[in-house]
Amino acid sequence: MIDFDTLDQLEREVQEPKESKAAGPSLEDQGWILIRPLNGLCNRLSAMLSAAVLAADTGRQVAVDWRITDTCGCSWDRLFAQSTLQVGARTRVWLLTEELLKKLEPMLCGIRILDRICPSADEMNFASAMAARATLPPLQLPCCGLACWLDLESPMWLEHPRCAGMPACDLPLALQAPCTVIAAFSEFYPSARLRDELVEVRSEILRALAPSPQVLRRTSELPRGTVGVHIRRTDHEAACSESPDSLFLEAMDKAAEELGPRFGAFFLATDEPEVEELMLQRYGNRLMCHKKRSLCRKTPEAIEDAFVDLLSLSKCDLILGSFMSSFSALAALLQQRPLRTVRKSVKRPSSSGPLRREVGPAGLSSEVCAACAAASIPCPAMR
């Protein structure tokens, strides 16, 4: 028997939409951090990481102005599987898109600030074109309308404590504007001495950046007991000078000896073919490495290959890294692996933070503060 009362009720439910649960604030009503990450792949990831932590501490969202340049000639979608990622309960990181810019005038103002202070070689980028065409408030640095530049080199910012839980009125003026504008090539927040307190958080954010399918296809499984070796060369003068091949050979032999029967293999990541050949001659089938399609960072293949190396290094049981290399540091942070930085000179800890080993001449080891070793990279060419 048909229950017409029930049918009538169902029809009314279809025709009369239910009251939706209270939605969160719209994109237009939220505060934003607009960041233009600069230089190489790991420089960019480091800057994005800091922006995400800062946004989570201040209840903002992040928009990433990813540009294709001579130092990173690869689009976002060739590296990462998604265009947004969640950071904590309230913050998301978004790849900047035309749709986002159309909704947010302060973001357009932010692009205009960036194009004045930190011009991009990617002149055909849609964001710069949209900002140039738009009718916006006059540019009066450090502001343009509702966007404001955050000067990461100012003494006020360098001395500023962590922003978590801080009243809005106590934040720097740039972080009180609807759109905070940043350009960076290294970690800038929180201060170096506080970063070790946030290792879990920073690592989780990096892991949320899921690699694209084409990147994952090029990664390979590593045997248990693999020692990762990152030897940075070419334009990285500090790594070339402080982390010579001879010290890496000593450090590698020592690491294999320490592991004993638990040693599986070496995984080598380097941007110098001669170093790869040297290591293959010495270690033979005990050395693994990915074949590089290109070493020119203007090409997307070179950046994809670098990302594959980064992911592989992060899976190693131990990483031997190059001096002042963000690549070595991020590989260790990604899966929280121990890092030994191979270098000539050895410095004693300058704070009471967690310690990690640094390998000096003739295998000499001492412990150095991980926070100090992960300090901001001074050379824009480093990655």
C-alpha positions in Angstrom: 0.0 0.0 0.0 1.4 3.4 -1.0 1.9 5.8 1.9 1.0 9.1 0.3 1.8 11.1 3.4 5.4 9.8 3.3 5.7 10.6 -0.5 4.5 14.1 0.1 7.1 14.6 2.9 9.9 13.3 0.6 8.8 15.6 -2.2 8.8 18.6 0.1 12.3 17.7 1.3 13.6 17.6 -2.3 11.9 20.9 -3.2 12.8 22.8 0.0 16.6 22.7 0.5 17.7 22.0 4.1 19.4 24.7 6.1 23.1 24.2 5.7 25.4 24.1 8.7 27.1 27.3 9.4 30.0 27.5 6.9 33.3 29.0 7.8 34.3 32.5 6.6 34.4 33.0 2.9 37.8 33.3 1.1 37.1 37.1 0.8 36.7 37.4 4.6 39.9 35.7 5.6 43.4 37.1 6.0 46.0 35.9 3.5 49.8 35.4 3.1 50.8 35.8 -0.5 54.3 34.4 -1.0 56.5 34.3 -4.0 59.1 31.6 -3.3 62.4 32.2 -5.1 65.3 30.4 -6.7 65.8 26.6 -6.6 63.3 23.9 -5.7 64.4 23.4 -2.1 64.7 27.2 -1.6 61.1 27.5 -2.6 59.9 24.6 -0.4 61.7 26.1 2.6 60.0 29.5 2.0 56.6 27.9 1.6 57.1 25.9 4.7 57.7 29.0 6.8 54.7 30.8 5.2 52.5 27.8 6.2 53.7 27.8 9.8 53.2 31.6 10.0 49.7 31.3 8.6 48.7 28.6 11.0 50.0 30.7 13.9 48.1 33.8 12.8 44.9 32.1 11.5 45.5 33.0 7.8 45.5 31.3 4.5 48.4 31.0 2.1 48.6 31.7 -1.7 51.7 30.5 -3.5 52.8 32.6 -6.5 54.8 29.9 -8.2 56.8 31.2 -11.2 58.8 29.4 -13.8 62.3 30.8 -13.8 65.9 30.0 -14.9 66.6 28.6 -11.4 63.4 26.5 -11.3 62.0 25.9 -14.7 59.1 23.6 -13.7 55.4 24.2 -13.2 53.7 23.3 -10.0 51.5 20.5 -11.5 54.5 18.6 -12.8 55.8 18.3 -9.2 52.8 18.1 -7.0 49.5 16.1 -7.2 47.2 18.7 -5.7 46.8 22.5 -5.8 45.8 22.9 -2.1 46.8 21.3 1.2 45.5 21.5 4.7 47.7 22.9 7.5 46.2 22.4 10.9 42.5 23.1 11.5 42.1 26.5 10.0 44.8 27.1 7.4 45.1 25.9 3.8 47.9 26.5 1.3 46.6 27.3 -2.2 48.4 27.5 -5.5 47.6 31.0 -6.8 45.1 30.8 -9.7 43.1 33.2 -11.9 39.9 32.2 -10.0 41.5 33.1 -6.7 42.8 36.4 -7.9 39.4 37.3 -9.4 37.8 37.0 -5.9 40.5 38.8 -3.9 41.5 42.4 -4.8 44.0 42.5 -1.9 45.8 39.7 -3.6 46.0 41.6 -6.9 47.5 44.5 -4.9 50.0 42.0 -3.4 51.1 41.0 -6.9 51.6 44.6 -7.8 53.9 45.0 -4.7 55.9 41.9 -5.6 56.3 43.0 -9.2 57.8 46.3 -8.0 60.0 44.9 -5.2 60.9 41.5 -6.5 60.2 41.4 -10.3 59.8 38.0 -11.8 61.5 36.9 -15.0 58.2 35.2 -15.9 56.8 38.2 -17.5 53.9 36.3 -19.2 52.6 35.0 -15.9 48.8 35.5 -15.6 49.0 37.1 -12.1 51.3 39.9 -13.2 49.1 40.5 -16.3 45.9 40.6 -14.2 47.5 43.0 -11.7 48.8 45.3 -14.5 45.3 45.5 -16.1 43.4 46.0 -12.9 42.3 49.3 -11.5 43.9 49.3 -8.1 44.7 51.7 -5.3 48.0 53.6 -5.8 51.2 51.8 -4.9 52.7 53.4 -1.8 55.3 51.0 -0.5 55.2 49.0 1.6 51.5 49.1 0.9 49.1 48.9 -2.0 45.5 49.1 -0.9 44.8 46.3 1.6 48.1 44.5 0.9 51.3 45.1 2.8 54.9 44.0 2.3 56.5 42.1 5.2 60.3 43.0 5.3 62.0 39.9 6.5 65.3 41.7 6.9 64.0 44.4 9.2 65.4 44.3 12.8 61.8 44.4 14.1 60.9 41.1 12.3 64.3 39.5 13.0 63.7 40.1 16.8 60.0 39.2 16.7 58.9 36.3 18.8 56.6 33.5 17.6 53.2 34.8 16.7 51.1 31.9 18.0 48.4 33.2 20.4 49.5 36.8 20.0 46.8 39.5 19.9 46.4 40.9 16.4 47.3 44.4 17.6 50.7 43.1 18.7 51.6 41.6 15.3 53.7 43.5 12.8 51.6 45.9 10.8 52.0 43.8 7.6 50.4 40.9 9.5 47.4 43.0 10.4 46.6 43.8 6.7 44.2 41.6 4.8 47.0 40.4 2.5 50.6 40.0 3.8 53.1 40.0 1.0 56.4 38.0 1.2 59.2 36.9 -1.1 61.7 34.5 0.3 64.2 31.8 -0.7 64.7 30.2 2.8 63.0 29.5 6.0 62.1 32.8 7.7 59.7 31.7 10.5 60.0 31.0 13.3 63.5 32.1 14.2 66.2 29.5 13.8 66.5 28.8 17.5 62.8 27.9 17.7 62.5 25.6 14.6 63.6 22.5 16.4 60.5 22.9 18.6 58.4 22.5 15.5 60.1 19.7 13.8 57.0 17.5 13.8 54.8 20.3 12.4 57.2 21.3 9.7 57.8 17.7 8.7 54.1 17.1 8.5 53.5 20.1 6.2 56.2 18.9 3.8 54.8 15.4 3.7 51.4 16.9 2.8 52.9 18.1 -0.5 52.0 14.9 -2.3 54.3 14.3 -5.4 52.8 14.1 -8.8 52.3 10.6 -10.4 55.2 11.2 -12.9 57.6 12.0 -10.0 56.4 9.0 -8.0 57.0 6.7 -11.0 60.7 7.7 -11.1 61.3 7.0 -7.4 62.5 3.5 -6.4 62.5 1.4 -3.2 65.8 1.5 -1.2 67.1 -1.4 0.8 67.1 -1.2 4.6 70.3 0.3 6.0 70.7 2.8 3.0 73.0 5.8 3.7 71.9 8.8 1.7 74.7 11.1 0.3 74.0 14.6 -1.0 77.0 16.2 -2.7 76.2 19.7 -3.9 78.5 21.2 -6.5 78.3 23.5 -9.5 77.3 27.1 -8.3 77.2 26.3 -4.6 80.6 27.8 -3.6 80.2 27.1 0.2 79.5 23.4 -0.3 82.3 23.0 -2.9 84.8 24.6 -0.5 83.6 23.1 2.9 82.4 19.7 1.8 85.1 18.3 -0.6 84.9 14.8 -2.1 87.7 13.5 0.1 85.7 14.2 3.3 82.6 12.6 1.8 84.6 9.4 1.0 85.8 9.3 4.6 82.3 9.9 6.0 80.8 7.2 3.8 83.3 4.6 4.7 82.8 5.5 8.4 79.0 5.3 8.2 79.2 1.9 6.5 81.6 0.7 9.2 79.3 1.9 11.9 76.3 0.1 10.5 78.3 -3.1 10.0 76.0 -5.9 8.8 73.0 -3.5 8.9 74.5 -1.5 6.0 72.5 -1.9 2.8 73.8 0.6 0.2 74.6 4.2 -0.5 72.1 6.4 -2.4 73.9 9.3 -4.1 72.2 12.6 -5.1 74.5 15.1 -6.8 74.4 17.7 -9.5 77.9 16.9 -10.7 78.4 14.0 -13.2 82.2 13.7 -12.3 81.3 13.1 -8.6 78.8 10.4 -9.6 81.5 8.7 -11.8 84.0 8.9 -8.9 81.6 7.3 -6.5 80.6 4.6 -8.9 84.2 3.7 -9.5 84.8 3.4 -5.7 81.6 1.7 -4.5 80.3 -0.1 -7.6 77.1 -2.0 -7.0 76.9 -0.7 -3.4 76.0 2.7 -4.8 72.6 3.6 -6.1 71.6 6.8 -8.0 68.9 8.0 -10.4 69.8 8.7 -14.0 69.5 12.5 -14.6 67.7 13.5 -17.8 69.0 17.1 -17.4 71.1 19.1 -15.0 70.0 22.5 -16.4 67.5 24.0 -13.9 65.8 25.9 -16.7 64.3 22.6 -17.8 61.3 20.9 -16.0 63.1 17.5 -16.3 66.0 18.7 -14.1 63.6 19.9 -11.4 61.6 16.7 -11.5 64.8 14.7 -11.2 65.9 16.9 -8.2 62.5 16.2 -6.5 63.0 12.5 -7.1 66.4 12.7 -5.4 65.0 14.6 -2.5 62.3 12.0 -1.9 64.8 9.2 -2.1 67.2 10.9 0.3 64.4 11.3 2.8 63.9 7.6 2.9 67.5 6.8 3.8 68.4 5.7 7.3 71.1 8.3 7.6 71.9 11.3 5.4 75.4 12.7 4.7 74.8 16.3 3.6 76.6 19.2 2.1 77.5 22.4 4.0 74.8 25.1 4.0 72.5 23.2 1.6 68.8 23.5 1.9 68.5 20.3 -0.1 70.3 18.3 2.5 68.3 19.9 5.3 64.9 19.4 3.8 65.6 15.8 2.9 66.4 15.1 6.5 63.3 17.1 7.7 60.9 15.4 5.3 60.9 12.0 7.0 62.9 13.2 10.2 66.1 11.3 9.3 69.4 12.0 11.1 71.7 14.3 9.1 75.4 14.6 9.3 76.8 17.6 7.5 80.2 16.9 6.0 82.5 19.9 6.3 86.1 20.9 7.0 85.7 23.0 10.1 83.6 22.1 13.1 81.7 24.5 15.3 80.5 23.9 18.8 76.8 24.3 19.7 75.7 27.9 20.3 72.4 27.0 22.0 70.9 24.3 24.0 68.7 23.0 21.2 68.6 19.4 19.9 72.0 18.3 18.6 73.0 16.5 15.4 76.4 15.2 14.2 78.7 17.1 11.9 81.6 15.3 10.3 84.9 17.1 10.0 88.5 16.2 8.9 89.7 12.6 9.1 86.2 11.4 10.2 86.3 13.7 13.3 82.8 14.0 14.6 81.2 16.6 17.0 77.7 17.6 17.7 76.2 20.8 16.4 72.9 22.4 17.1 70.4 21.4 14.4 68.7 24.8 14.7 71.9 26.6 14.0 72.7 24.4 11.0 69.3 25.0 9.6 69.6 28.8 9.7 68.6 30.9 6.8 70.6 30.3 3.6 72.6 33.4 2.8 73.2 32.7 -0.9 70.2 33.0 -3.2 71.8 30.5 -5.7 71.8 27.7 -3.1 69.2 25.0 -3.3 
